[in-house]
């Protein structure tokens, strides 16, 4: 389970190895995917940055998103503005 204190207004902040455990990130992906599908989405984009923890977090989030039936356009390692832009194309 993820600590409620990691959730901020526009993002999630926590220590990758102690507060952002893979099981919790899979659950986060399931919740986000369910939220999007219930609101009519069928696809979302996913990207990560170059931090050492990114591959693990990316894989866990992707697992959760895909488990909901959501299609995921995986952009790989990208700058944040590119991920933001991908929402509008």
Biopython code that builds the backbone (N, CA, C, O; Angstrom):
import numpy as np
from Bio.PDB.StructureBuilder import StructureBuilder

atoms = [
    (1, "UNK", "N", (0.848, -1.184, 0.000)),
    (1, "UNK", "CA", (0.000, 0.000, 0.000)),
    (1, "UNK", "C", (0.886, 1.237, 0.000)),
    (1, "UNK", "O", (1.894, 1.295, 0.704)),
    (2, "UNK", "N", (0.500, 2.211, -0.788)),
    (2, "UNK", "CA", (1.253, 3.458, -0.869)),
    (2, "UNK", "C", (0.832, 4.405, 0.248)),
    (2, "UNK", "O", (-0.343, 4.476, 0.609)),
    (3, "UNK", "N", (1.806, 5.130, 0.790)),
    (3, "UNK", "CA", (1.527, 6.100, 1.843)),
    (3, "UNK", "C", (0.759, 7.287, 1.272)),
    (3, "UNK", "O", (1.133, 7.796, 0.215)),
    (4, "UNK", "N", (-0.280, 7.736, 1.920)),
    (4, "UNK", "CA", (-1.046, 8.884, 1.423)),
    (4, "UNK", "C", (-0.203, 10.155, 1.284)),
    (4, "UNK", "O", (-0.542, 11.027, 0.485)),
    (5, "UNK", "N", (0.871, 10.275, 2.035)),
    (5, "UNK", "CA", (1.679, 11.492, 2.008)),
    (5, "UNK", "C", (2.494, 11.645, 0.731)),
    (5, "UNK", "O", (3.058, 12.714, 0.500)),
    (6, "UNK", "N", (2.576, 10.605, -0.113)),
    (6, "UNK", "CA", (3.351, 10.737, -1.355)),
    (6, "UNK", "C", (2.570, 11.449, -2.447)),
    (6, "UNK", "O", (3.156, 11.921, -3.422)),
    (7, "UNK", "N", (1.236, 11.532, -2.293)),
    (7, "UNK", "CA", (0.402, 12.133, -3.323)),
    (7, "UNK", "C", (0.351, 13.643, -3.149)),
    (7, "UNK", "O", (-0.008, 14.153, -2.087)),
    (8, "UNK", "N", (0.720, 14.346, -4.214)),
    (8, "UNK", "CA", (0.690, 15.806, -4.232)),
    (8, "UNK", "C", (-0.376, 16.265, -5.219)),
    (8, "UNK", "O", (-1.020, 15.443, -5.871)),
    (9, "UNK", "N", (-0.558, 17.555, -5.327)),
    (9, "UNK", "CA", (-1.602, 18.070, -6.203)),
    (9, "UNK", "C", (-1.397, 17.654, -7.659)),
    (9, "UNK", "O", (-2.362, 17.304, -8.339)),
    (10, "UNK", "N", (-0.162, 17.686, -8.145)),
    (10, "UNK", "CA", (0.100, 17.394, -9.554)),
    (10, "UNK", "C", (1.031, 16.213, -9.786)),
    (10, "UNK", "O", (1.307, 15.878, -10.938)),
    (11, "UNK", "N", (1.519, 15.575, -8.739)),
    (11, "UNK", "CA", (2.434, 14.460, -8.944)),
    (11, "UNK", "C", (2.521, 13.588, -7.704)),
    (11, "UNK", "O", (1.788, 13.774, -6.733)),
    (12, "UNK", "N", (3.421, 12.650, -7.764)),
    (12, "UNK", "CA", (3.680, 11.738, -6.648)),
    (12, "UNK", "C", (5.144, 11.877, -6.299)),
    (12, "UNK", "O", (6.005, 11.811, -7.176)),
    (13, "UNK", "N", (5.434, 12.068, -5.027)),
    (13, "UNK", "CA", (6.816, 12.236, -4.561)),
    (13, "UNK", "C", (7.089, 11.272, -3.425)),
    (13, "UNK", "O", (6.344, 11.227, -2.445)),
    (14, "UNK", "N", (8.142, 10.512, -3.554)),
    (14, "UNK", "CA", (8.512, 9.584, -2.497)),
    (14, "UNK", "C", (9.884, 9.006, -2.766)),
    (14, "UNK", "O", (10.425, 9.144, -3.863)),
    (15, "UNK", "N", (10.441, 8.362, -1.766)),
    (15, "UNK", "CA", (11.722, 7.688, -1.923)),
    (15, "UNK", "C", (11.481, 6.381, -2.663)),
    (15, "UNK", "O", (10.722, 5.530, -2.202)),
    (16, "UNK", "N", (12.123, 6.228, -3.798)),
    (16, "UNK", "CA", (11.834, 5.105, -4.695)),
    (16, "UNK", "C", (11.987, 3.755, -4.016)),
    (16, "UNK", "O", (11.144, 2.877, -4.203)),
    (17, "UNK", "N", (13.026, 3.570, -3.245)),
    (17, "UNK", "CA", (13.309, 2.240, -2.710)),
    (17, "UNK", "C", (12.562, 1.918, -1.416)),
    (17, "UNK", "O", (12.520, 0.761, -1.000)),
    (18, "UNK", "N", (11.977, 2.921, -0.782)),
    (18, "UNK", "CA", (11.277, 2.644, 0.476)),
    (18, "UNK", "C", (9.810, 3.032, 0.468)),
    (18, "UNK", "O", (9.020, 2.445, 1.208)),
    (19, "UNK", "N", (9.426, 3.996, -0.340)),
    (19, "UNK", "CA", (8.045, 4.467, -0.351)),
    (19, "UNK", "C", (7.295, 4.139, -1.642)),
    (19, "UNK", "O", (6.065, 4.181, -1.674)),
    (20, "UNK", "N", (8.028, 3.817, -2.694)),
    (20, "UNK", "CA", (7.409, 3.510, -3.977)),
    (20, "UNK", "C", (7.729, 2.057, -4.351)),
    (20, "UNK", "O", (8.440, 1.789, -5.320)),
    (21, "UNK", "N", (7.197, 1.152, -3.574)),
    (21, "UNK", "CA", (7.472, -0.265, -3.788)),
    (21, "UNK", "C", (6.674, -0.769, -4.992)),
    (21, "UNK", "O", (5.590, -0.265, -5.286)),
    (22, "UNK", "N", (7.217, -1.753, -5.673)),
    (22, "UNK", "CA", (6.624, -2.235, -6.926)),
    (22, "UNK", "C", (5.167, -2.663, -6.774)),
    (22, "UNK", "O", (4.340, -2.334, -7.624)),
    (23, "UNK", "N", (4.843, -3.383, -5.718)),
    (23, "UNK", "CA", (3.459, -3.844, -5.531)),
    (23, "UNK", "C", (2.494, -2.664, -5.435)),
    (23, "UNK", "O", (1.394, -2.718, -5.985)),
    (24, "UNK", "N", (2.887, -1.623, -4.758)),
    (24, "UNK", "CA", (2.044, -0.437, -4.645)),
    (24, "UNK", "C", (1.899, 0.284, -5.973)),
    (24, "UNK", "O", (0.840, 0.837, -6.271)),
    (25, "UNK", "N", (2.950, 0.283, -6.765)),
    (25, "UNK", "CA", (2.897, 0.942, -8.075)),
    (25, "UNK", "C", (2.026, 0.139, -9.039)),
    (25, "UNK", "O", (1.326, 0.730, -9.862)),
    (26, "UNK", "N", (2.052, -1.188, -8.958)),
    (26, "UNK", "CA", (1.130, -2.004, -9.757)),
    (26, "UNK", "C", (-0.306, -1.644, -9.391)),
    (26, "UNK", "O", (-1.147, -1.459, -10.270)),
    (27, "UNK", "N", (-0.584, -1.545, -8.094)),
    (27, "UNK", "CA", (-1.933, -1.164, -7.649)),
    (27, "UNK", "C", (-2.307, 0.225, -8.152)),
    (27, "UNK", "O", (-3.453, 0.462, -8.533)),
    (28, "UNK", "N", (-1.344, 1.140, -8.153)),
    (28, "UNK", "CA", (-1.595, 2.489, -8.672)),
    (28, "UNK", "C", (-1.961, 2.425, -10.152)),
    (28, "UNK", "O", (-2.870, 3.126, -10.596)),
    (29, "UNK", "N", (-1.260, 1.592, -10.915)),
    (29, "UNK", "CA", (-1.585, 1.416, -12.329)),
    (29, "UNK", "C", (-2.976, 0.848, -12.525)),
    (29, "UNK", "O", (-3.702, 1.271, -13.425)),
    (30, "UNK", "N", (-3.355, -0.110, -11.686)),
    (30, "UNK", "CA", (-4.706, -0.673, -11.765)),
    (30, "UNK", "C", (-5.752, 0.395, -11.479)),
    (30, "UNK", "O", (-6.767, 0.480, -12.170)),
    (31, "UNK", "N", (-5.503, 1.202, -10.467)),
    (31, "UNK", "CA", (-6.458, 2.260, -10.106)),
    (31, "UNK", "C", (-6.550, 3.310, -11.214)),
    (31, "UNK", "O", (-7.647, 3.732, -11.581)),
    (32, "UNK", "N", (-5.413, 3.726, -11.740)),
    (32, "UNK", "CA", (-5.412, 4.734, -12.800)),
    (32, "UNK", "C", (-6.074, 4.194, -14.060)),
    (32, "UNK", "O", (-6.866, 4.890, -14.696)),
    (33, "UNK", "N", (-5.751, 2.957, -14.420)),
    (33, "UNK", "CA", (-6.364, 2.354, -15.597)),
    (33, "UNK", "C", (-7.870, 2.234, -15.457)),
    (33, "UNK", "O", (-8.609, 2.534, -16.395)),
    (34, "UNK", "N", (-8.327, 1.801, -14.297)),
    (34, "UNK", "CA", (-9.762, 1.686, -14.036)),
    (34, "UNK", "C", (-10.434, 3.048, -14.124)),
    (34, "UNK", "O", (-11.504, 3.182, -14.718)),
    (35, "UNK", "N", (-9.806, 4.059, -13.530)),
    (35, "UNK", "CA", (-10.327, 5.425, -13.582)),
    (35, "UNK", "C", (-10.487, 5.891, -15.027)),
    (35, "UNK", "O", (-11.529, 6.429, -15.402)),
    (36, "UNK", "N", (-9.450, 5.682, -15.830)),
    (36, "UNK", "CA", (-9.484, 6.141, -17.223)),
    (36, "UNK", "C", (-10.545, 5.401, -18.035)),
    (36, "UNK", "O", (-11.293, 6.023, -18.789)),
    (37, "UNK", "N", (-10.613, 4.091, -17.887)),
    (37, "UNK", "CA", (-11.597, 3.300, -18.627)),
    (37, "UNK", "C", (-13.018, 3.701, -18.255)),
    (37, "UNK", "O", (-13.880, 3.808, -19.127)),
    (38, "UNK", "N", (-13.265, 3.922, -16.985)),
    (38, "UNK", "CA", (-14.615, 4.325, -16.554)),
    (38, "UNK", "C", (-15.010, 5.681, -17.102)),
    (38, "UNK", "O", (-16.193, 6.019, -17.145)),
    (39, "UNK", "N", (-14.030, 6.456, -17.519)),
    (39, "UNK", "CA", (-14.309, 7.771, -18.094)),
    (39, "UNK", "C", (-14.205, 7.763, -19.611)),
    (39, "UNK", "O", (-14.154, 8.821, -20.239)),
    (40, "UNK", "N", (-14.173, 6.577, -20.202)),
    (40, "UNK", "CA", (-14.248, 6.460, -21.650)),
    (40, "UNK", "C", (-12.928, 6.363, -22.394)),
    (40, "UNK", "O", (-12.928, 6.275, -23.621)),
    (41, "UNK", "N", (-11.821, 6.376, -21.701)),
    (41, "UNK", "CA", (-10.528, 6.263, -22.374)),
    (41, "UNK", "C", (-10.274, 4.811, -22.761)),
    (41, "UNK", "O", (-10.760, 3.887, -22.109)),
    (42, "UNK", "N", (-9.517, 4.629, -23.813)),
    (42, "UNK", "CA", (-9.103, 3.284, -24.195)),
    (42, "UNK", "C", (-7.577, 3.184, -24.277)),
    (42, "UNK", "O", (-7.023, 2.085, -24.300)),
    (43, "UNK", "N", (-6.910, 4.325, -24.319)),
    (43, "UNK", "CA", (-5.458, 4.381, -24.464)),
    (43, "UNK", "C", (-4.885, 5.459, -23.559)),
    (43, "UNK", "O", (-5.526, 6.481, -23.314)),
    (44, "UNK", "N", (-3.685, 5.229, -23.069)),
    (44, "UNK", "CA", (-2.950, 6.274, -22.355)),
    (44, "UNK", "C", (-1.486, 6.209, -22.791)),
    (44, "UNK", "O", (-1.054, 5.223, -23.389)),
    (45, "UNK", "N", (-0.743, 7.239, -22.496)),
    (45, "UNK", "CA", (0.689, 7.232, -22.784)),
    (45, "UNK", "C", (1.451, 7.061, -21.483)),
    (45, "UNK", "O", (0.996, 7.474, -20.416)),
    (46, "UNK", "N", (2.619, 6.444, -21.591)),
    (46, "UNK", "CA", (3.469, 6.200, -20.438)),
    (46, "UNK", "C", (4.905, 6.507, -20.829)),
    (46, "UNK", "O", (5.364, 6.104, -21.898)),
    (47, "UNK", "N", (5.595, 7.204, -19.986)),
    (47, "UNK", "CA", (7.007, 7.500, -20.203)),
    (47, "UNK", "C", (7.722, 7.518, -18.882)),
    (47, "UNK", "O", (7.095, 7.498, -17.823)),
    (48, "UNK", "N", (9.038, 7.554, -18.942)),
    (48, "UNK", "CA", (9.829, 7.631, -17.716)),
    (48, "UNK", "C", (11.045, 8.521, -17.954)),
    (48, "UNK", "O", (11.369, 8.864, -19.091)),
    (49, "UNK", "N", (11.706, 8.883, -16.872)),
    (49, "UNK", "CA", (12.904, 9.696, -16.993)),
    (49, "UNK", "C", (14.136, 8.814, -16.797)),
    (49, "UNK", "O", (14.032, 7.588, -16.776)),
    (50, "UNK", "N", (15.285, 9.438, -16.657)),
    (50, "UNK", "CA", (16.539, 8.675, -16.640)),
    (50, "UNK", "C", (17.019, 8.291, -15.234)),
    (50, "UNK", "O", (18.168, 7.877, -15.082)),
    (51, "UNK", "N", (16.185, 8.415, -14.217)),
    (51, "UNK", "CA", (16.594, 7.990, -12.881)),
    (51, "UNK", "C", (16.782, 6.479, -12.825)),
    (51, "UNK", "O", (16.145, 5.747, -13.582)),
    (52, "UNK", "N", (17.635, 6.018, -11.954)),
    (52, "UNK", "CA", (17.914, 4.592, -11.837)),
    (52, "UNK", "C", (16.685, 3.782, -11.449)),
    (52, "UNK", "O", (16.583, 2.606, -11.797)),
    (53, "UNK", "N", (15.761, 4.394, -10.739)),
    (53, "UNK", "CA", (14.547, 3.693, -10.313)),
    (53, "UNK", "C", (13.480, 3.628, -11.415)),
    (53, "UNK", "O", (12.509, 2.884, -11.282)),
    (54, "UNK", "N", (13.645, 4.376, -12.472)),
    (54, "UNK", "CA", (12.607, 4.463, -13.500)),
    (54, "UNK", "C", (12.237, 3.137, -14.145)),
    (54, "UNK", "O", (11.044, 2.871, -14.289)),
    (55, "UNK", "N", (13.177, 2.286, -14.542)),
    (55, "UNK", "CA", (12.754, 1.025, -15.180)),
    (55, "UNK", "C", (11.850, 0.180, -14.288)),
    (55, "UNK", "O", (10.861, -0.373, -14.769)),
    (56, "UNK", "N", (12.163, 0.069, -13.017)),
    (56, "UNK", "CA", (11.341, -0.719, -12.112)),
    (56, "UNK", "C", (9.956, -0.100, -11.945)),
    (56, "UNK", "O", (8.948, -0.803, -12.014)),
    (57, "UNK", "N", (9.905, 1.193, -11.729)),
    (57, "UNK", "CA", (8.626, 1.868, -11.553)),
    (57, "UNK", "C", (7.796, 1.824, -12.839)),
    (57, "UNK", "O", (6.585, 1.610, -12.796)),
    (58, "UNK", "N", (8.448, 2.025, -13.966)),
    (58, "UNK", "CA", (7.788, 1.952, -15.267)),
    (58, "UNK", "C", (7.156, 0.585, -15.470)),
    (58, "UNK", "O", (5.987, 0.488, -15.843)),
    (59, "UNK", "N", (7.917, -0.466, -15.230)),
    (59, "UNK", "CA", (7.409, -1.824, -15.447)),
    (59, "UNK", "C", (6.230, -2.145, -14.527)),
    (59, "UNK", "O", (5.270, -2.793, -14.945)),
    (60, "UNK", "N", (6.305, -1.696, -13.291)),
    (60, "UNK", "CA", (5.219, -1.956, -12.342)),
    (60, "UNK", "C", (3.959, -1.189, -12.743)),
    (60, "UNK", "O", (2.858, -1.738, -12.712)),
    (61, "UNK", "N", (4.121, 0.068, -13.116)),
    (61, "UNK", "CA", (2.961, 0.864, -13.526)),
    (61, "UNK", "C", (2.355, 0.301, -14.811)),
    (61, "UNK", "O", (1.133, 0.213, -14.936)),
    (62, "UNK", "N", (3.196, -0.075, -15.752)),
    (62, "UNK", "CA", (2.715, -0.668, -17.003)),
    (62, "UNK", "C", (1.930, -1.947, -16.733)),
    (62, "UNK", "O", (0.876, -2.163, -17.333)),
    (63, "UNK", "N", (2.420, -2.776, -15.860)),
    (63, "UNK", "CA", (1.715, -4.013, -15.506)),
    (63, "UNK", "C", (0.311, -3.707, -14.993)),
    (63, "UNK", "O", (-0.660, -4.338, -15.410)),
    (64, "UNK", "N", (0.211, -2.744, -14.095)),
    (64, "UNK", "CA", (-1.091, -2.382, -13.549)),
    (64, "UNK", "C", (-2.025, -1.795, -14.590)),
    (64, "UNK", "O", (-3.203, -2.148, -14.635)),
    (65, "UNK", "N", (-1.515, -0.904, -15.425)),
    (65, "UNK", "CA", (-2.345, -0.294, -16.471)),
    (65, "UNK", "C", (-2.863, -1.340, -17.442)),
    (65, "UNK", "O", (-4.050, -1.354, -17.768)),
    (66, "UNK", "N", (-1.984, -2.214, -17.906)),
    (66, "UNK", "CA", (-2.382, -3.229, -18.878)),
    (66, "UNK", "C", (-3.381, -4.222, -18.301)),
    (66, "UNK", "O", (-4.219, -4.753, -19.030)),
    (67, "UNK", "N", (-3.301, -4.474, -17.007)),
    (67, "UNK", "CA", (-4.214, -5.446, -16.391)),
    (67, "UNK", "C", (-5.666, -4.990, -16.443)),
    (67, "UNK", "O", (-6.576, -5.800, -16.266)),
    (68, "UNK", "N", (-5.891, -3.704, -16.683)),
    (68, "UNK", "CA", (-7.254, -3.173, -16.745)),
    (68, "UNK", "C", (-7.845, -3.241, -18.147)),
    (68, "UNK", "O", (-9.026, -2.950, -18.338)),
    (69, "UNK", "N", (-7.033, -3.624, -19.127)),
    (69, "UNK", "CA", (-7.480, -3.646, -20.509)),
    (69, "UNK", "C", (-7.166, -2.375, -21.262)),
    (69, "UNK", "O", (-7.459, -2.272, -22.453)),
    (70, "UNK", "N", (-6.582, -1.418, -20.597)),
    (70, "UNK", "CA", (-6.205, -0.160, -21.234)),
    (70, "UNK", "C", (-5.036, -0.413, -22.181)),
    (70, "UNK", "O", (-4.122, -1.165, -21.845)),
    (71, "UNK", "N", (-5.056, 0.200, -23.347)),
    (71, "UNK", "CA", (-3.907, 0.153, -24.248)),
    (71, "UNK", "C", (-2.939, 1.233, -23.811)),
    (71, "UNK", "O", (-3.353, 2.327, -23.428)),
    (72, "UNK", "N", (-1.649, 0.929, -23.868)),
    (72, "UNK", "CA", (-0.638, 1.870, -23.402)),
    (72, "UNK", "C", (0.348, 2.155, -24.533)),
    (72, "UNK", "O", (0.968, 1.239, -25.074)),
    (73, "UNK", "N", (0.483, 3.426, -24.882)),
    (73, "UNK", "CA", (1.508, 3.859, -25.825)),
    (73, "UNK", "C", (2.751, 4.171, -24.992)),
    (73, "UNK", "O", (2.812, 5.203, -24.323)),
    (74, "UNK", "N", (3.721, 3.295, -25.035)),
    (74, "UNK", "CA", (4.916, 3.419, -24.207)),
    (74, "UNK", "C", (5.965, 4.249, -24.946)),
    (74, "UNK", "O", (6.509, 3.815, -25.962)),
    (75, "UNK", "N", (6.241, 5.438, -24.433)),
    (75, "UNK", "CA", (7.186, 6.353, -25.071)),
    (75, "UNK", "C", (8.625, 6.098, -24.662)),
    (75, "UNK", "O", (9.548, 6.651, -25.261)),
    (76, "UNK", "N", (8.825, 5.272, -23.654)),
    (76, "UNK", "CA", (10.190, 5.006, -23.183)),
    (76, "UNK", "C", (10.715, 6.150, -22.335)),
    (76, "UNK", "O", (9.950, 6.826, -21.646)),
    (77, "UNK", "N", (12.019, 6.364, -22.389)),
    (77, "UNK", "CA", (12.652, 7.434, -21.620)),
    (77, "UNK", "C", (12.559, 8.732, -22.414)),
    (77, "UNK", "O", (13.121, 8.855, -23.503)),
    (78, "UNK", "N", (11.840, 9.696, -21.848)),
    (78, "UNK", "CA", (11.580, 10.955, -22.553)),
    (78, "UNK", "C", (11.638, 12.126, -21.569)),
    (78, "UNK", "O", (11.475, 11.932, -20.364)),
    (79, "UNK", "N", (11.871, 13.341, -22.076)),
    (79, "UNK", "CA", (11.757, 14.523, -21.216)),
    (79, "UNK", "C", (10.287, 14.746, -20.827)),
    (79, "UNK", "O", (9.383, 14.452, -21.609)),
    (80, "UNK", "N", (10.063, 15.252, -19.650)),
    (80, "UNK", "CA", (8.706, 15.468, -19.146)),
    (80, "UNK", "C", (7.826, 16.262, -20.111)),
    (80, "UNK", "O", (6.672, 15.881, -20.314)),
    (81, "UNK", "N", (8.321, 17.356, -20.719)),
    (81, "UNK", "CA", (7.437, 18.090, -21.642)),
    (81, "UNK", "C", (6.940, 17.234, -22.813)),
    (81, "UNK", "O", (5.830, 17.448, -23.300)),
    (82, "UNK", "N", (7.733, 16.285, -23.263)),
    (82, "UNK", "CA", (7.289, 15.412, -24.350)),
    (82, "UNK", "C", (6.137, 14.522, -23.893)),
    (82, "UNK", "O", (5.180, 14.310, -24.637)),
    (83, "UNK", "N", (6.228, 14.003, -22.674)),
    (83, "UNK", "CA", (5.127, 13.202, -22.147)),
    (83, "UNK", "C", (3.865, 14.044, -22.022)),
    (83, "UNK", "O", (2.780, 13.588, -22.382)),
    (84, "UNK", "N", (3.995, 15.266, -21.515)),
    (84, "UNK", "CA", (2.830, 16.155, -21.419)),
    (84, "UNK", "C", (2.222, 16.393, -22.811)),
    (84, "UNK", "O", (1.001, 16.357, -22.970)),
    (85, "UNK", "N", (3.068, 16.634, -23.807)),
    (85, "UNK", "CA", (2.601, 16.881, -25.162)),
    (85, "UNK", "C", (1.853, 15.670, -25.715)),
    (85, "UNK", "O", (0.884, 15.819, -26.460)),
    (86, "UNK", "N", (2.301, 14.479, -25.350)),
    (86, "UNK", "CA", (1.695, 13.260, -25.887)),
    (86, "UNK", "C", (0.222, 13.126, -25.504)),
    (86, "UNK", "O", (-0.523, 12.405, -26.167)),
    (87, "UNK", "N", (-0.192, 13.788, -24.479)),
    (87, "UNK", "CA", (-1.591, 13.728, -24.045)),
    (87, "UNK", "C", (-2.501, 14.385, -25.076)),
    (87, "UNK", "O", (-3.684, 14.054, -25.155)),
    (88, "UNK", "N", (-1.965, 15.307, -25.861)),
    (88, "UNK", "CA", (-2.786, 16.096, -26.779)),
    (88, "UNK", "C", (-2.669, 15.675, -28.239)),
    (88, "UNK", "O", (-3.280, 16.299, -29.106)),
    (89, "UNK", "N", (-1.899, 14.635, -28.527)),
    (89, "UNK", "CA", (-1.783, 14.199, -29.931)),
    (89, "UNK", "C", (-2.503, 12.898, -30.160)),
    (89, "UNK", "O", (-2.510, 12.386, -31.280)),
]
sb = StructureBuilder()
sb.init_structure("model")
sb.init_model(0)
sb.init_chain("A")
sb.init_seg("    ")
for serial, (resi, resn, name, xyz) in enumerate(atoms, 1):
    if name == "N":
        sb.init_residue(resn, " ", resi, " ")
    sb.init_atom(name, np.array(xyz, "f"), 0.0, 1.0, " ", f" {name:<3s}", serial, name[0])
structure = sb.get_structure()
